[in-house]
Every structure is written in structure tokens, then in C-alpha cells.
């Protein structure tokens, strides 16, 4: 009978799942960071466009 710990360490079938989970979480953090950084600039740009269209300085 094989040692269960040795079998667990040598088993690589779950590695792909872990890699996908890490990649997904990194992508989520990157998108959230980009959204938070750009949201202020987009808000001001939309406000400027609305002011220009309404004719108020």
C-alpha cells in the first residue's frame, strides 16, 4: 500500500483548477483596480460633455 501523503504530493490533477482560480482572481483584482482608477476621470468627462451640450459654462 502506498503512503497517502506521498500520493497526495505527487498528484497533479488539481493544479489546473488552482491555476485557473488564481488567474481569475488576478483578473478580477486588475479590472476592479482599473475601474476604480478610471471612474473619477470618466465622471468628469461625462460632466464636461453634459455641460457643453446644455450650454452652461
C-alpha positions in Angstrom: 0.0 0.0 0.0 1.3 3.5 -0.9 1.8 6.3 1.5 -1.3 8.6 1.3 0.8 11.7 1.9 3.3 10.8 -0.9 0.3 10.0 -3.2 -1.2 13.4 -2.4 2.0 15.3 -3.1 2.6 13.6 -6.4 -1.0 14.1 -7.6 -1.1 17.0 -10.1 -4.7 16.7 -11.3 -5.9 19.7 -9.3 -3.1 22.0 -10.4 -5.0 23.3 -13.4 -8.0 24.2 -11.3 -5.8 26.1 -8.9 -4.1 27.9 -11.8 -7.5 29.0 -13.2 -8.7 30.2 -9.8 -5.5 32.3 -9.4 -5.8 33.7 -12.9 -9.4 34.6 -12.4 -8.8 36.3 -9.1 -5.9 38.3 -10.5 -8.0 39.4 -13.5 -10.8 40.4 -11.1 -8.4 42.5 -9.0 -6.9 44.1 -12.1 -10.3 45.0 -13.5 -11.6 46.4 -10.2 -8.4 48.5 -9.8 -8.7 49.8 -13.3 -12.4 50.7 -12.8 -11.7 52.5 -9.5 -8.8 54.4 -11.0 -10.7 55.5 -14.1 -14.1 56.1 -12.6 -13.2 59.6 -11.5 -11.9 60.7 -14.9 -14.9 59.3 -16.7 -17.2 61.1 -14.3 -15.6 64.4 -15.0 -15.5 63.8 -18.8 -19.2 63.0 -18.8 -19.9 66.0 -16.7 -17.9 68.2 -19.1 -19.8 66.8 -22.1 -23.2 67.4 -20.4 -22.2 71.0 -19.6 -21.1 71.6 -23.2 -24.3 70.2 -24.6 -26.5 72.2 -22.2 -24.6 75.4 -22.9 -23.7 76.1 -19.2 -20.1 77.1 -18.6 
